[in-house]
Amino acid sequence: MKRRSFIKSLTVGSGVAVSAGVPALAFTSPGNKKNYNADIVIYGGTAAAVTAAVQAKRMGKSVIIVSPDKHLGGMTSGGLGFTDTGNKTVIGGLAREFYHRIYLHYDRQESWKWQRKDAYGNKGQGTPAVDGENRTMWIFEPHAAEKVFEDFVKENNIQVLRNEWLDRQKGVEMKNSRITSFKTLSGNVYAGKMFIDATYEGDLMAAAKVKYVVGREAASEYNEKWGGVITGVFHHGHHFKKNIDPYKIPGNPSSGLLPRISSNPPGINGAGDKKVQAYCYRMCLSKHSENKVPYSKPVGYDPYQYELLVRVFNAGWDELFQKFDPIPNLKTDTNNHGPFSTDNIGMNYAYPDASYRLRQQIIEEHKTYQKGLMYFIATDPRIPREVQDEFNIWGLAKDEFTDNDNWPHQLYVREARRMVGHSVMTEHEILGTNAVTDSIGMGSYTLDSHNIQRYVTPEGYVQNEGDFGVHVSKPYSISYRSVLPKENECENLLVPVCLSSSHVAYGSIRMEPVFMILAESAATAAATAIDNRVSVQKVNYDELKKQLLKQDQRLE
């Protein structure tokens, strides 16, 4: 499908197949409507959602997870097994317990079906897999992560309602700036004292009319060096290192642009926009002959969509396999790498605020794009033979995502909505120039954004924009106020995933261990607010800090 026709189909809602996972097809009959009630109601099925629920139970509160997803764990169980950890010493509490349980899983010989345990190296491109001294393991297979989350739920007797989609239009009931309940598309109603939005999209937050932003702030808004448009900045290998002609007929602008190149200018450096960094799937590939599935041609496959990649290879690019990061059992966590890769640049701008149906169309387009890319590299005669032969050593892991044709169940939504709350985390807090006095957890990863747009330079060549990677010299604290809406907007909601942050700062915060850390702290704060009969904004921080330290949360 051509870029222009796809965008048109998103606009008019036709021409793109909608899978059976679309919520509109998931209604239960009116007779099945139920009312649920708990002290703390968590919306989402991510790692953050499970972590928050476990902590709520440990604080003696009743809790319900209302998950639009069938599978628990989000990206942690959805292919991102090569964990972006940063400084591991700041990962404490339930997040560290998760990685300890991963260690215990791989400490059993039966967990090594396709590879000897002693054959799996302890290091992989800078991320040590196993920390034997602290009995933690940071790199793992998707099914291993999902099992840990399911064990958490089972051991703590946590009620999970799956395939339950928030009625975003009129489902949230509020009284005196407090959520009293929300309704899902099935008709079920969930009432509670406190609510936690643990989705990647921030749907409950938005439906509660809490202020948020989508896209990039201008550099001037928070005086950020890396804010807004950043043409000419190349921190990773995800740009065109050689001059590549963007036109259908090389050298002839009147012939039109190749697919997946925008005809719009990128914008003035430092200017804000409504665009978001690219999404992709973190594929789990296998090279074991008995455990791999060949790449298949997806419905809607169009080899012309990958014409630009042929020109990249013809220019001598040889980095295809640099992000085939090794995880146990001869598998990979395969991530985007290079100027034209699994990141579907420019095709997700509508996603954060889109309807469920439009989101599903965007998801399907991402699947078609990435599955088609794999099939193209595996079969097209214009791909260098030595590259193609090595590529076909790999295939989708047969024993992962077995109910989804071995394809990850979670699109990597790297960034969607971001709340504008009591306090906004910016690059100044991340880089240590502004102090945080109400820490509920720490981060340490590089300020990191994937590309946001692909355009034609004034010189007439194709280039990517939006990618940056800025070193963070030491761990930083994350403010309690950054997970809180303003009190006049909502008094009983916490948002540990789509928290209050600039685009630049979110580039570091948006790591799965950090989401787990913040979710645990959010649940602790929610329980404390219930006990003291106050809003989440009026929780006594000294009391909260004392409790978090008891939980082995690392705050400073």
URRA-V462602 format. One record per helix or strand of 3 or more residues. SS is the DSSP state (2 for helix, 1 for strand). FROM is the first residue (numbers start at 1). TO is the last residue. Records with the same first field share a line. If there is no record, write none. Layout:
SS: FROM-TO  FROM-TO
//
This chain:
2: 3-12  23-25  30-32  47-58  88-90  93-106  109-111  117-119  142-155  203-207  303-314  356-379  385-391  427-430  480-483  503-509  512-532  536-538  541-550
1: 35-43  63-66  159-161  172-175  178-184  189-197  212-214  247-249  252-257  324-327  331-334  395-397  417-419  439-443  447-449  453-456  461-465  468-470  476-479
//
